[in-house]
């Protein structure tokens, strides 16, 4: 009886293991939601709505949603807007996505190639991957059918970022520049920017990801160049200037 129990336990364990499927390539669609009113309210100096804010509400929606896609394989990922929605009305123009923008993470080479539009400037960045100091918690939640674990980090020294990743997709990538967790990032939240990214679907397909050589046509700069230019030009912009710097640091 003892040996029968051991044999049954072994069979069940092997069956469970064989049913565990790891996904190493595909395309993930994310819905990025921006709470515009929350961002504007955070700029108030006295904690109350400014008179002009009520006028803004007449012309701009409370929430703006855009779909982004992340194509990935074991070695690299490419993140970009699925399709630019010209009808979306953004209060903070730096949050408005552009079809020419992308983030390509070359995971096996510790390299990121990124096109980013900031005001009227178009930056081509070629730099090392951003290194985040993640703290993994015990919290879990379901996102797009995947069990995801919670982790937190900070950007710009004080801006908290909450991420949810799944180890069923053992690729250390995610939306924007985020990476470095034990699995794919399926959900993100930056409360101070009132912005979230949540995966809505995964398509199991062979992604067509351009190489770094193709993407980096032109004269690239380091990531720090964007912040240098912004800090120089936004000296007197107050809270709005900080928000724009945070957006550029995603």
Secondary structure as GFF3:
##gff-version 3
##sequence-region A 1 250
A	DSSP	alpha_helix	2	19	.	.	.	ID=ss1
A	DSSP	beta_strand	26	35	.	.	.	ID=ss2
A	DSSP	alpha_helix	36	42	.	.	.	ID=ss3
A	DSSP	alpha_helix	51	57	.	.	.	ID=ss4
A	DSSP	beta_strand	63	72	.	.	.	ID=ss5
A	DSSP	beta_strand	76	81	.	.	.	ID=ss6
A	DSSP	three_ten_helix	93	95	.	.	.	ID=ss7
A	DSSP	beta_strand	102	106	.	.	.	ID=ss8
A	DSSP	three_ten_helix	107	109	.	.	.	ID=ss9
A	DSSP	beta_strand	111	118	.	.	.	ID=ss10
A	DSSP	beta_strand	121	127	.	.	.	ID=ss11
A	DSSP	beta_strand	135	143	.	.	.	ID=ss12
A	DSSP	beta_strand	146	155	.	.	.	ID=ss13
A	DSSP	beta_strand	159	166	.	.	.	ID=ss14
A	DSSP	beta_strand	184	190	.	.	.	ID=ss15
A	DSSP	three_ten_helix	191	193	.	.	.	ID=ss16
A	DSSP	beta_strand	195	203	.	.	.	ID=ss17
A	DSSP	alpha_helix	212	215	.	.	.	ID=ss18
A	DSSP	alpha_helix	224	233	.	.	.	ID=ss19
A	DSSP	alpha_helix	238	248	.	.	.	ID=ss20
###
